[in-house]
Amino acid sequence: MSLSSILQRMATQGVLSIKPIVTSTRIIFGLLPGLGALIVLRMAIHLYRPDIEDAENRVRDHPFDKLYDCYDFIIVGGGSAGSVLANRLSENPEWNILLLEAGQDENVLSDVPVLFPTLQTSAIDWQFVTEPSEKYCLSMIESRCKWPRGKVLGGSSALNAMLYIRGNRRDYDNWANLGNPGWSYDEVLQYFLKAEDMRIPEYQNDPYHSVGGPLTVENFRYEQPITRKILEAAEELGYELVDVNGKYQTGFTRSHATVRDGLRCSTAKAYLRPAAKRPNLHVSVHSLVEKILIDENKKAYGVKFTKHKETRIIKASKEVILSAGSIQSPQLLMLSGIGDSNDLKELGIYPIKILSGVGKNLQDHIAMGGHSFLFDNPYTNGSEYCFNLNSVFNIGTLMDFTLHKKGELYSMMEAEAMAFINTKYQDPSEDYPDIQLFIAPTADNMDGGIFGKRANGLTDEVYSELYEDILYQSSFSIVPLLLRPKSRGFIKLKDASPYSPPLIYPNYFSEPQDILTLMEGARLVQDLISQPALQELNTRPNPRRNPGCSEHALMSDEHLECQARHHSLTIYHPVGTCAMGPTDNLEAVVDSKLRVYGITNLRVVDGSIMPTIVSGNTNAPIIMIAEKAADMIKQDWDGVTEDNPCTSDFYLRQAQDPIPTDEDKSTINNPPDIFAEMKSLFSNLPEDQPLNQNINLTRMRDHLKPAFDGAQTTRVKENPYNVAKSRKTKHSKHKSTYSPVYTSRPVSGYWTDPATNVANVPYYHVNYFPPQILGYPYYNAIPPVQFDSDYSQLHHDSILPSYVYNQNKERKTLNDQSSGDNKCKVWLHKNGRNYEVEL
């Protein structure tokens, strides 16, 4: 957001505080160095982690001119469901499968768990937003909720939080009771098991789990200490630690995650890569489907799609399968003439089949954000007790990740643990909890607004009021989520163009009971933090409150309702917009075999078919749906013989998979163009903050390799001081945490603060990477923002010089590598602890 827009909005709202400008400026200064750190990480992965690069097994984009004119099955969407279908249907060598995906292949950074928030709002996210509302998302920009959706192979499984939750037994029994035979819990459990490769040791021999499936399930490899204390408090409150994917759901748990060897296991990795070399499976990326083709007999016979500005029609002899997700599956149906007659006619679309339920029945899990809790770090040696962005991205954690396959980059700071609990509105004897808690060993103040604020679309004004005064102070958050909302929303077409995002109306809190239940969830969180295990750490709520709710007493009914309406959080689980149901349900779009009513050879297979939302994260259920659908499709077409239109000379000429070209081989053998890759991934950066075009990757590699190689033989001793500590000057009410300036290794020493002229200030560098090798100026990568105590005057002259002071208080330039008594100390941060290195 530009400075002018902030000032304009402040003037409109009568806001006089300069803190929003401080927030915006600080975040802008942080974005590009942060991007530089990602580039360094990307290069380190290329050099040291071929298992992540996985160049040999990556899915190859099938050349546009080598695609057949006709396939047996065309799958629209290569996401969580489409990837499963492509694998399972291509198991039959007699069938030819085409998978069309509008996005690109996964970026290797998506494998790194800690980076998942950076992927939202990137080029692999559709970047949907809801329509403005006066009842929810009031603290978001333009009162719109951000709805990230994956535009990439693997879909949202490539950018989600990797949480593996099946839901509750009663969810599926209710589906069957609604008139959907075959969908009871006992009938769908086999498909959860078919997909799963459980690697949590205590569950491997459990009847509710299985091993050997494509989708790997583990605990997250790194856990922050505060998570253990929260789970201890849960036991003090009377809850048990349980397998929430097992016999009973009520209780607390360390999160089950779709990770393999600590790294993200998307459906593209789990299902597509093992099948990618099958000659009967063609995958075409950057391929946006504009329309499903339906003939006069109301039979789907193909699709029209565009790739690199070229448009083509390809036919399907058996089925077109729509797996575009809960937003775009109904969008494509409506664009193709299937939906509400009046809505279609208004946009000039001829109604082929009237199905009024298309786009209706929209459900999503709504949560209450903004409740963060401060605590006193019990560690006295400078190590962190929770996730702190300032201490995560440094040379030590990078070496842990790339050389030793451990450390904080394996953490998932949004939900290391979770719980399913009952409010007063739910009978606990039923084991059907109505609230889910996401237990995060961090809060939005701990990332400076780089991750959470941007992902949720929180305004600068609200963020600054809530968090600017407590930046990087030890915190955690527990987010209550409403598991079974009664409110229903809908999706409409904006116009008749497939390139226009649809209009999204979630209608959160349109049913009063929803907000009452969510308020009770927040009170249960308050009970949890009052337990002795957390009170030992002096745990207390953030004293700052949302400016839209400041007139209400803390934790009063009025305050909690206001908080829910202002800090509304989607948990990215939209479902139900092509609901499954029996023929007498006029709002149903598909039958129990997921076939679209009234249209032959057309199915929908994704989360949009859920008649009611499941009690938990939706990714695992969507994978189950695709596994079950694949079996149903195989059964429907087993032994069916009919004239096959896929017999043209063109089809026969292309019967062999194309020989790999030199370009294909270079993709495997040569280093990636990391600059182009990152610029493509983060193409939405502000135009006035361009990437530096002078980044020298060869020079970066030359800096990284000696540092890493030498680190393996360096002797270290634990540093008793907090080298990541923030510094507070006599002119600063706000703590400014400085990022490091160093050549190929971190340094520390003393310097004179140019803002205050205070000499001999200890200066430690632990957090970022050498700015000079990224093409940035030679001084500090992130200029620290200083301001007077009344926030009336910004000081932009506090840029760090390109020198430090050693222990003898002698000025040394950063290039000076002198030895003896004049040498500067070197510090590393490793495994959550700080060390002094003896060179």
Order of alpha helices (4+ residues) and beta strands (2+ residues): alpha-alpha-alpha-beta-alpha-beta-alpha-beta-beta-alpha-alpha-beta-beta-alpha-beta-beta-beta-beta-beta-beta-beta-beta-alpha-beta-alpha-beta-beta-beta-alpha-alpha-beta-beta-alpha-alpha-beta-beta-beta-alpha-alpha-beta-alpha-beta-beta-alpha-alpha-alpha-alpha-alpha-beta-beta-beta-beta-beta-beta-beta-beta-beta
